[in-house]
Amino acid sequence: MPTNKLAQKISGIQVEYTIGAGAASPMPIYELGASAGAPAAGQKLATSNLWAILFAGSIGLVGYFEVFHLLDLPISFLVLLAIFFAAAVSSIAGFAFSAICGAMLFHLLAAPLDVVEIMLLCSIAIQMLSVLTLKSAIDLKHLTRFVIGGAMGLPVGVYVLTHVSGALYMKGIGIFLILYGCYMLARRPATIRYASSIGDYAAGFLGGITGGSAAFPGAFVTIWCGLKGWPKDRQRGAYQPFILVMQVLALVLIFCVQAPHHAVDQIDLLTIGYIPAALAGTWCGIAIFRRLTDVQFTWSVNLLLVASGLGLVS
């Protein structure tokens, strides 16, 4: 039987109603008209802005190095580039800077103390910038639980650092992160329907141990926030301030433990010169983070967990 089509244009959108013998009611078929390109144009603009940010960060890094070169100051471009890359990648999900950066810097610099100083200062600067960017998403209730648990775990971690051989311990944590990250990448995202506050304290406690012993406090809190099924902003608003607080507390605690027995060396002022590279990379990483969906963010977190594990076992 012939079918009659009634077409009507409303606000630039073509609407077709198919009316036939068996049609109980008109069925609209939408065809985008004047507004068809709006979402695509917005996505294209966002992509263009992202490339502009990445390009500006890269050019700024090169210009920054040239300033040091003209001043005849001994700063390494490869170290700058490694810090910039590690900060950009880690800032997509908000953690794992030390694991990624350390895997490169220990091959670029001869003195382990210099590597630790650079990573510590740059990591604190990265977390401060990230926390300021995400301050509206900070959940003080859960953050307080994480910090209390972390403060209880820190002394255990520092004891492990100062009294136990860390090689086997670090490799154990690294293998766990690799296996967990690969497992979460291979399966569908899982969430815990009922997560008690005890889990917050426990995740913070484990983060305190790894923070005091391996300068890596974020892994267990990051895993716990992901299991809760929180959106990406809420997750980072919980574990990034936690990482910052744990890093500062660990630094103070290690200083208190070592001060009576060892002479405290001053931090080389040239080490501070690497911080802008970390901030530039963080700026680029946060720009990428803002354009991720929650599913893409979950993938990024799990990939960085694997990368962190590889950095710890290398």
N, C-alpha and C positions, 0 to 999 in steps of 0.2 A: 504494500500500500504506500502511496506517496507520502513523503514526510514534509511538513511545512516548517520553515524556520522563521522565527520572528527575531530580528536583530535590533538592538537598541543601544545607543552610545550614551554612557553616563560618565561624566567627568573624565573623558579621555580613555575609558576602559570599555572595550567591546564585550558585550554580554549577549550570548545567543541562547535562545530558548528553543529546545527541540520538542515539537508537539506531534505526536503520532497516535496511532490507534490504541496502542497499549500503554500510553503514558498517563499515569495517574495524576501527575502534576508537572509543571514546567521544570526542566532541569537546566540550570545555568552552566554554560561553558565559558570560562574566563579566558580572554586573550588580552594580554597586556598591550596597552596602546602607548600614550604619551609618556607614562611613568615607568615603562618597561626597563629602561636603563638605569634607574635610580640606585637599586642595590648594587649592581655591577659597578657603577661609577663610584659609589662609596667605597667598595672593596678595592678598586683600582687606586683610589686616592690614598687609602690607608697603606697599601703596599708601597706606593711611591714615597710616602712619608717615612716608612720604615727604611727603605733603601737610602733615603737622604740622611737619616740619623746614623746608619751604619757607615756611610761614606764620610760624614762629618767627623765621627769618632775616629775613623782610620786616619784621616788627614790631620786631625788634631794630634794624634799620637806621633806621627812623623814630624810635625812641626815642633812638638815638645822635645823630641830627641835632638832636633837640629839646634834648638836653643842651648841645650847642655853641651852639644858638640862645639858650638861657637864659643862657649864659656870655658872650653877645655876641661870639662868635668867628666871623670871616668864613669859614665853610666852605660850599661849594655843595652843595645837596641833589642837583642834577642830576649833578654830578660823582660824588658818592657812589653814586647810582643806576647810573650808567654803569659804575663800577668793580665794583659788586656784580653787575651783569648779566654783564659780561665775565668776571669770575672764576668765576661759576656755569657759564656756557656752556663756557669753556675747561677747567674742571676735570672736565667729563664725560669728556674724552679726555686731558687732562693737558698741553695746550700751546695756543698761539695767543692767550694773554692780551694780549700787546702789540699784535698786529695788530688784534684786535677792539676793545680799549680805545682804542688810538690813533686809530682811525677816528672815534670819538666825541669824545674829549677835545680833539683839535685843532680841533674846531668849537665846543667849550664854553669853552676857555681861550685867552687872547690870546697868552701867552708860551710859545713852544715849549720853553724850558728847564724851565718848571714841569711841562709835560706829561711830559717825559723823566724828570724826578726822581720824579714820582708813579708812573709806570709801572715804573721800575726798582725802587723800594722795594717797591711792592705785588707785583711779579712775584717778587722774591726771597722775600718773606713767603709767597706762595702756594706756591712750590716747596718751601720748608722744611716747611710744614704737610703738603703732599702726600707728600713723602718720608718724613716721620715716620709718616704713615698707612700707607704701603706698604713700610715698612722690611723686612718679612719676605719681600718679593718681589724685593728688590734682588739682581741677579746681578753680583757683583764682577768675575768674569772678563771678561764682555763690557763692563761699564762701564769697566773699566781700558783696554780697547782703544779704546773710543769717546773717552775723555778724552785718551789719548795722541795720537790723530789730531786731536782738537779743539785741543789745545795747539799742535800744529804748524800748524794752519790759522788760529788766532787772529791772529798777527802779519800774515798776508796780509790778513785782514779789516780789521784796524785800519789798515793801509796804504791799502786801498781807501777806507776812511772818511775818512782825512785828506788823501789826495792825488788822489782821483778823484771826479768829479761823480757823486753817488749816485742821481740821478733815473732815468737809463736803467737802471742796474744793478738798482735796487729794482723797477722795472716789469718787467724781464726775469724776475726771480725770481717776482714775483707772477703773471705770465702762465703760467710753468711750473707753479706750484702749482695754479692754476685748471684748466689742461688736464689735469694728472695726476689731480686729485681728481675731475673730471667723468668721465675715462676709467675710473677704478676704480669709480665709482658705476654706470656703464653696463654693465660687464662682470662676469663671475663672479669671485669672489675668487681671486687667483693667489698661489702660494707658490713659493719657490725650494727645490728638493729638496736641493741641496748649496750651502751658503753658507760660503765660506771666511772665515778670520779677516781676510784682506786687505779684505774688504768692510766689516768693522767699523771698521778704521782709516780707510778711504776715506769712509765715512758720517760718522765723527767729524771728519775733515779738512774736509769740505764744511760740516758744522755749525759748525765753528770759524770758517770764512770768513764765513758769514752771521751768526754770533753777533757777530763783531767789527765787521762793517760795517753790520748792520741790527738788532742786538739781537734776533735771531730764530734761535737755534741749534738748535731742535728739529726742524725740518721733515725734513731728510734722514735723521736717525737714526730718526725716527718712521716714515718710509716704509720704511726698511731693516728695522726690527723687524716691520712688517706683512708685508713680503714673505717673511720667515722663517716666517710662519704661527704665531707664538707666541700663547698665550692672553693675554687682556687684562691680567691682573695682571703677567705676566712682561714684557710690552711696557712698561707704565708703570714697572715696577721697573728698567728699563734706561734709558729716555730721560728720565724726570723728574730723577733725580740728575744725569744728564749736563747737562741744561739749567741746573740750579742751579750746578754747578761752572763751566760756561762763563760764566754771567752774572757770577759773582764774579771770575773770571780776567779777563774783558773789562773789568770796572769798574776793576780794579787796573792793567791794561795801559794803558787810556785815560788814567787819572790820571797814570801815569808818562810818557806821551808828551806830555801837555798841561802838566804841572806846570812844566817849565823855561821855557815860553813864555807861559803865561797865569796870571793870578791865579785861585786856586781859591776859588770861592764856597762858603760854607757852605750846607748844605741847610736850607731853611726848616722850622722845627719843626712848623709847621702842616701841612706835607706829610705828616708821619708820621700825622696824624690821619685820613688816608684808608685806612690799612692795615687797621683793623678791618672796613671794608666789603669789602675784598678777602678777608679771612679768612672772613667770614660767607658770601660768595658761594662760596668754595671748599668750605666745609662742605656747602652745598646741592648743589654740583656732584658732590662725591664720593658723596653719598647717592644721586644718580641713577646714577652710575657703578656702584655696588655692585649695582644692580638690572638692569643690562644683560647680555644674552647676548654671547658673542664676536662673533656676526654683527652685532648692534646696535652693538657697540663699533666694529667695522670701519666701519660706515656713519657713525658719529659722527666718526671720525678723518678720513675722506674729506671729509665736509661741512665740517669745520673747516679742512682744507687749502684748500678752495675759499674759505672765508671769510677765511683768512689772505691768500690771493692777492689777493682783492678789497680787503682792507685795505692791502696794499702798493702797489697800483696806483691807489688813490683819491687 
